[in-house]
Amino acid sequence: MADCLFCRIVSGEIPATIVRESERTVAFRDVNPQAPTHVLVIPRKHVAAVGELAREEPDLLVELMRESEAVAAQEGLLDGGYRTVFNTGPDGGQMVFHVHAHVLGGRQMGWPPG
């Protein structure tokens, strides 16, 4: 989608700090990090939200989660732990309507998230 920020990152039109890529996913650092490590993992294909991805392409959702864990390993987060978050819809805090997993770590994660 031409007006989607994350699609424009995937196409290379907008620069991002890419930390990992697979054939169907891209992972890059969040520009407004909420933790010492804050990486977004997205499918290259535009899908608006995680529920839609689960219904339409469950194998791609599984790959997104595998890549999220690979990012956590690459970032040295496996021993201490990390948080994976999907925000869905405006009330859920989703700001870019291209499904993305937030991989957060590098500090103790409190509850509620934030």
Z-matrix of the N, CA and C atoms (Angstrom, degrees):
N
C 1 1.460
C 2 1.527 1 108.95
N 3 1.291 2 115.47 1 129.20
C 4 1.453 3 121.28 2 -173.72
C 5 1.522 4 113.49 3 -63.74
N 6 1.325 5 118.27 4 -30.15
C 7 1.462 6 120.70 5 -176.77
C 8 1.532 7 112.98 6 -97.02
N 9 1.321 8 118.51 7 3.92
C 10 1.461 9 121.90 8 -178.79
C 11 1.528 10 110.29 9 -87.66
N 12 1.321 11 116.45 10 121.58
C 13 1.460 12 122.44 11 179.95
C 14 1.528 13 111.70 12 -54.01
N 15 1.338 14 117.24 13 -46.96
C 16 1.459 15 119.86 14 -176.11
C 17 1.522 16 111.93 15 -71.88
N 18 1.322 17 118.42 16 -33.57
C 19 1.469 18 120.56 17 174.22
C 20 1.528 19 109.84 18 -63.42
N 21 1.310 20 116.65 19 -36.40
C 22 1.462 21 121.00 20 178.71
C 23 1.528 22 111.00 21 -70.36
N 24 1.340 23 117.77 22 -31.48
C 25 1.468 24 120.63 23 173.34
C 26 1.523 25 109.56 24 -68.36
N 27 1.330 26 117.07 25 -45.17
C 28 1.474 27 121.40 26 178.95
C 29 1.524 28 110.52 27 -57.51
N 30 1.325 29 117.56 28 -41.93
C 31 1.472 30 121.21 29 -178.16
C 32 1.523 31 113.24 30 -75.37
N 33 1.337 32 117.35 31 -11.70
C 34 1.457 33 121.16 32 -178.44
C 35 1.516 34 113.64 33 88.45
N 36 1.320 35 116.38 34 1.30
C 37 1.462 36 121.17 35 -179.95
C 38 1.528 37 111.32 36 -67.42
N 39 1.335 38 116.75 37 -35.18
C 40 1.463 39 122.54 38 177.76
C 41 1.525 40 107.29 39 -115.82
N 42 1.334 41 117.48 40 129.31
C 43 1.469 42 119.21 41 -179.25
C 44 1.521 43 111.96 42 -71.53
N 45 1.314 44 115.23 43 150.25
C 46 1.462 45 122.76 44 175.48
C 47 1.522 46 107.15 45 -151.18
N 48 1.320 47 115.76 46 158.05
C 49 1.457 48 120.65 47 175.73
C 50 1.521 49 107.56 48 -87.17
N 51 1.329 50 115.01 49 93.89
C 52 1.468 51 122.06 50 -177.71
C 53 1.526 52 108.24 51 -76.63
N 54 1.339 53 115.80 52 130.62
C 55 1.464 54 119.96 53 178.77
C 56 1.525 55 112.39 54 -110.36
N 57 1.340 56 116.32 55 -18.36
C 58 1.466 57 119.87 56 -179.11
C 59 1.531 58 108.28 57 -164.48
N 60 1.327 59 115.62 58 145.51
C 61 1.460 60 121.51 59 176.05
C 62 1.512 61 109.72 60 -140.15
N 63 1.314 62 114.99 61 146.25
C 64 1.456 63 121.16 62 168.67
C 65 1.525 64 106.32 63 -129.74
N 66 1.301 65 115.77 64 -178.68
C 67 1.458 66 119.10 65 -179.72
C 68 1.531 67 111.46 66 -59.97
N 69 1.345 68 116.52 67 -34.15
C 70 1.465 69 119.21 68 -174.96
C 71 1.521 70 115.02 69 -117.26
N 72 1.346 71 118.18 70 2.31
C 73 1.469 72 120.38 71 -178.90
C 74 1.519 73 111.30 72 -137.88
N 75 1.317 74 114.85 73 160.56
C 76 1.462 75 123.33 74 174.26
C 77 1.527 76 107.18 75 -137.55
N 78 1.324 77 116.54 76 138.16
C 79 1.465 78 121.73 77 176.60
C 80 1.527 79 108.28 78 -123.15
N 81 1.324 80 116.00 79 132.48
C 82 1.464 81 120.71 80 -178.28
C 83 1.518 82 110.53 81 -146.20
N 84 1.326 83 115.98 82 157.32
C 85 1.461 84 121.88 83 -178.68
C 86 1.529 85 110.44 84 -70.23
N 87 1.333 86 115.07 85 137.94
C 88 1.460 87 121.36 86 176.31
C 89 1.529 88 108.63 87 -69.60
N 90 1.324 89 116.99 88 138.14
C 91 1.474 90 120.42 89 -179.71
C 92 1.520 91 112.16 90 -76.57
N 93 1.330 92 117.59 91 -13.83
C 94 1.459 93 122.66 92 178.02
C 95 1.532 94 108.10 93 -128.73
N 96 1.336 95 117.09 94 70.30
C 97 1.466 96 120.26 95 -171.76
C 98 1.526 97 112.98 96 -64.01
N 99 1.340 98 114.80 97 139.44
C 100 1.457 99 122.81 98 178.57
C 101 1.528 100 111.72 99 -104.92
N 102 1.324 101 116.25 100 4.23
C 103 1.465 102 123.24 101 178.13
C 104 1.525 103 107.02 102 -157.23
N 105 1.334 104 117.87 103 164.22
C 106 1.466 105 119.03 104 178.79
C 107 1.534 106 113.07 105 -53.96
N 108 1.320 107 117.00 106 -36.88
C 109 1.462 108 121.40 107 171.06
C 110 1.515 109 107.01 108 -114.65
N 111 1.327 110 116.28 109 123.26
C 112 1.467 111 121.70 110 177.60
C 113 1.525 112 107.03 111 -145.48
N 114 1.329 113 114.57 112 101.98
C 115 1.464 114 122.09 113 -177.06
C 116 1.517 115 108.23 114 -119.46
N 117 1.320 116 116.51 115 138.88
C 118 1.458 117 122.36 116 174.86
C 119 1.525 118 108.40 117 -100.81
N 120 1.326 119 116.18 118 133.91
C 121 1.462 120 121.86 119 177.37
C 122 1.517 121 106.64 120 -116.64
N 123 1.341 122 116.15 121 122.55
C 124 1.467 123 120.82 122 -174.62
C 125 1.519 124 110.56 123 -129.62
N 126 1.337 125 116.19 124 153.44
C 127 1.459 126 118.05 125 169.38
C 128 1.531 127 108.82 126 -77.30
N 129 1.304 128 116.56 127 147.90
C 130 1.469 129 119.52 128 175.17
C 131 1.531 130 110.39 129 -64.67
N 132 1.316 131 116.05 130 -34.01
C 133 1.461 132 122.03 131 178.85
C 134 1.527 133 109.18 132 -76.07
N 135 1.321 134 116.02 133 138.37
C 136 1.459 135 119.89 134 178.74
C 137 1.527 136 110.42 135 -75.93
N 138 1.305 137 115.50 136 119.10
C 139 1.466 138 124.66 137 171.15
C 140 1.522 139 104.42 138 -137.61
N 141 1.319 140 117.48 139 133.23
C 142 1.465 141 120.64 140 -170.39
C 143 1.523 142 114.30 141 -69.08
N 144 1.340 143 117.93 142 -44.04
C 145 1.468 144 119.57 143 -171.72
C 146 1.523 145 110.96 144 -145.26
N 147 1.331 146 115.40 145 161.86
C 148 1.458 147 121.67 146 -174.55
C 149 1.525 148 112.75 147 -62.40
N 150 1.316 149 118.93 148 -37.49
C 151 1.458 150 120.87 149 178.34
C 152 1.517 151 111.86 150 -62.94
N 153 1.306 152 115.84 151 -41.61
C 154 1.467 153 121.36 152 177.15
C 155 1.537 154 109.72 153 -62.56
N 156 1.329 155 116.60 154 -42.52
C 157 1.459 156 120.52 155 178.36
C 158 1.528 157 110.69 156 -62.90
N 159 1.323 158 117.10 157 -41.85
C 160 1.469 159 121.43 158 179.63
C 161 1.532 160 110.89 159 -62.37
N 162 1.311 161 117.45 160 -39.18
C 163 1.469 162 121.51 161 -179.83
C 164 1.520 163 112.05 162 -73.61
N 165 1.338 164 116.66 163 -44.37
C 166 1.458 165 120.98 164 -170.76
C 167 1.525 166 114.31 165 -89.02
N 168 1.339 167 116.66 166 -35.27
C 169 1.461 168 119.91 167 -176.42
C 170 1.525 169 110.07 168 -145.76
N 171 1.329 170 117.57 169 69.73
C 172 1.464 171 119.72 170 -176.99
C 173 1.524 172 113.24 171 -58.98
N 174 1.328 173 117.92 172 -30.75
C 175 1.462 174 119.79 173 178.13
C 176 1.522 175 111.52 174 -66.41
N 177 1.319 176 117.56 175 -33.03
C 178 1.463 177 120.79 176 177.28
C 179 1.531 178 110.19 177 -71.42
N 180 1.326 179 117.47 178 -34.71
C 181 1.466 180 120.27 179 175.27
C 182 1.527 181 110.29 180 -63.74
N 183 1.318 182 116.84 181 -42.27
C 184 1.471 183 120.65 182 176.98
C 185 1.529 184 109.74 183 -61.08
N 186 1.320 185 117.14 184 -43.16
C 187 1.458 186 119.97 185 178.51
C 188 1.531 187 111.10 186 -63.38
N 189 1.319 188 117.18 187 -38.64
C 190 1.464 189 121.23 188 177.74
C 191 1.524 190 110.29 189 -60.70
N 192 1.326 191 116.77 190 -41.22
C 193 1.469 192 120.29 191 178.59
C 194 1.531 193 111.35 192 -69.76
N 195 1.323 194 117.86 193 -38.60
C 196 1.472 195 120.19 194 176.16
C 197 1.520 196 111.04 195 -62.63
N 198 1.312 197 116.18 196 -41.62
C 199 1.459 198 120.21 197 178.74
C 200 1.523 199 110.71 198 -67.82
N 201 1.320 200 117.78 199 -33.94
C 202 1.469 201 121.25 200 175.97
C 203 1.523 202 110.19 201 -61.67
N 204 1.329 203 116.71 202 -44.28
C 205 1.461 204 119.99 203 177.45
C 206 1.529 205 110.89 204 -65.94
N 207 1.326 206 117.10 205 -38.28
C 208 1.464 207 120.21 206 178.19
C 209 1.529 208 110.75 207 -63.49
N 210 1.316 209 116.94 208 -38.43
C 211 1.469 210 121.10 209 175.75
C 212 1.523 211 109.25 210 -62.97
N 213 1.325 212 117.16 211 -46.16
C 214 1.472 213 120.84 212 179.62
C 215 1.531 214 110.15 213 -58.87
N 216 1.310 215 117.38 214 -41.61
C 217 1.471 216 121.05 215 178.38
C 218 1.523 217 110.23 216 -65.14
N 219 1.305 218 116.40 217 -46.98
C 220 1.473 219 121.98 218 -179.69
C 221 1.528 220 111.07 219 -60.16
N 222 1.326 221 116.69 220 -34.74
C 223 1.458 222 122.11 221 -178.00
C 224 1.529 223 112.44 222 -87.06
N 225 1.344 224 117.65 223 0.31
C 226 1.457 225 121.52 224 177.64
C 227 1.519 226 114.34 225 76.09
N 228 1.323 227 117.40 226 30.20
C 229 1.458 228 121.59 227 -175.02
C 230 1.527 229 114.55 228 -99.28
N 231 1.321 230 118.69 229 -8.46
C 232 1.464 231 119.73 230 -172.24
C 233 1.526 232 113.40 231 -63.56
N 234 1.318 233 118.58 232 -40.89
C 235 1.470 234 120.15 233 -177.69
C 236 1.524 235 112.23 234 -66.20
N 237 1.309 236 117.59 235 -46.37
C 238 1.462 237 120.78 236 -177.22
C 239 1.517 238 113.59 237 -84.42
N 240 1.311 239 116.62 238 -22.95
C 241 1.458 240 121.66 239 -178.98
C 242 1.516 241 112.49 240 102.57
N 243 1.306 242 114.05 241 165.24
C 244 1.461 243 121.23 242 -178.10
C 245 1.519 244 109.03 243 -155.53
N 246 1.312 245 115.89 244 169.39
C 247 1.466 246 121.94 245 178.78
C 248 1.524 247 108.31 246 -118.53
N 249 1.333 248 116.02 247 137.32
C 250 1.462 249 122.63 248 172.28
C 251 1.525 250 107.03 249 -115.85
N 252 1.327 251 116.42 250 125.73
C 253 1.463 252 121.50 251 -174.39
C 254 1.525 253 109.99 252 -130.43
N 255 1.343 254 115.47 253 136.66
C 256 1.461 255 122.38 254 168.28
C 257 1.520 256 107.20 255 -115.90
N 258 1.322 257 118.16 256 122.42
C 259 1.453 258 122.27 257 172.68
C 260 1.526 259 107.10 258 -94.80
N 261 1.341 260 117.11 259 135.80
C 262 1.457 261 120.31 260 -177.14
C 263 1.525 262 110.03 261 -128.29
N 264 1.316 263 116.04 262 120.86
C 265 1.457 264 122.45 263 177.40
C 266 1.517 265 112.95 264 76.27
N 267 1.320 266 116.06 265 165.53
C 268 1.463 267 120.79 266 -177.43
C 269 1.530 268 113.30 267 -58.56
N 270 1.324 269 117.54 268 -42.41
C 271 1.455 270 119.82 269 -179.20
C 272 1.526 271 111.89 270 -71.42
N 273 1.330 272 117.03 271 -20.85
C 274 1.459 273 121.77 272 177.15
C 275 1.521 274 112.80 273 -88.66
N 276 1.323 275 117.10 274 1.30
C 277 1.454 276 121.19 275 177.50
C 278 1.515 277 114.80 276 90.87
N 279 1.342 278 118.28 277 7.37
C 280 1.464 279 119.50 278 179.12
C 281 1.522 280 108.91 279 -73.53
N 282 1.329 281 115.62 280 123.90
C 283 1.461 282 120.81 281 -178.34
C 284 1.522 283 112.51 282 -106.72
N 285 1.325 284 116.50 283 -28.40
C 286 1.467 285 121.81 284 176.00
C 287 1.520 286 105.94 285 -116.32
N 288 1.325 287 116.79 286 121.92
C 289 1.458 288 120.90 287 -173.75
C 290 1.527 289 111.40 288 -90.37
N 291 1.319 290 112.70 289 59.90
C 292 1.470 291 125.90 290 171.55
C 293 1.518 292 102.22 291 -138.62
N 294 1.336 293 116.77 292 116.05
C 295 1.461 294 120.10 293 -172.41
C 296 1.523 295 110.88 294 -49.44
N 297 1.333 296 115.47 295 137.46
C 298 1.463 297 120.27 296 178.74
C 299 1.518 298 109.72 297 -154.33
N 300 1.315 299 113.96 298 140.42
C 301 1.462 300 121.62 299 175.05
C 302 1.517 301 107.50 300 -97.52
N 303 1.321 302 116.20 301 131.33
C 304 1.460 303 121.57 302 172.59
C 305 1.525 304 106.95 303 -91.36
N 306 1.319 305 117.17 304 125.31
C 307 1.462 306 122.05 305 172.99
C 308 1.516 307 105.94 306 -106.94
N 309 1.342 308 116.26 307 113.40
C 310 1.460 309 122.49 308 -174.80
C 311 1.520 310 110.01 309 -120.11
N 312 1.320 311 116.43 310 137.90
C 313 1.450 312 119.60 311 177.16
C 314 1.513 313 111.65 312 -172.16
N 315 1.334 314 114.24 313 -173.29
C 316 1.450 315 119.65 314 179.50
C 317 1.517 316 113.13 315 95.45
N 318 1.323 317 116.85 316 1.01
C 319 1.462 318 122.78 317 175.63
C 320 1.526 319 108.01 318 -158.16
N 321 1.323 320 115.85 319 167.03
C 322 1.461 321 121.28 320 175.66
C 323 1.523 322 108.08 321 -66.42
N 324 1.311 323 116.87 322 129.29
C 325 1.467 324 121.98 323 179.27
C 326 1.517 325 108.56 324 -94.21
N 327 1.309 326 117.22 325 119.05
C 328 1.454 327 121.33 326 178.74
C 329 1.512 328 112.10 327 -84.24
N 330 1.313 329 115.44 328 177.56
C 331 1.452 330 120.89 329 175.29
C 332 1.511 331 108.21 330 -130.50
N 333 1.298 332 121.60 331 131.98
C 334 1.459 333 125.91 332 2.70
C 335 1.527 334 111.38 333 -70.78
N 336 1.367 335 115.43 334 162.89
C 337 1.471 336 119.42 335 -179.25
C 338 1.516 337 111.28 336 -55.14
N 339 1.294 338 115.39 337 149.22
C 340 1.466 339 119.24 338 176.50
C 341 1.481 340 112.06 339 154.24
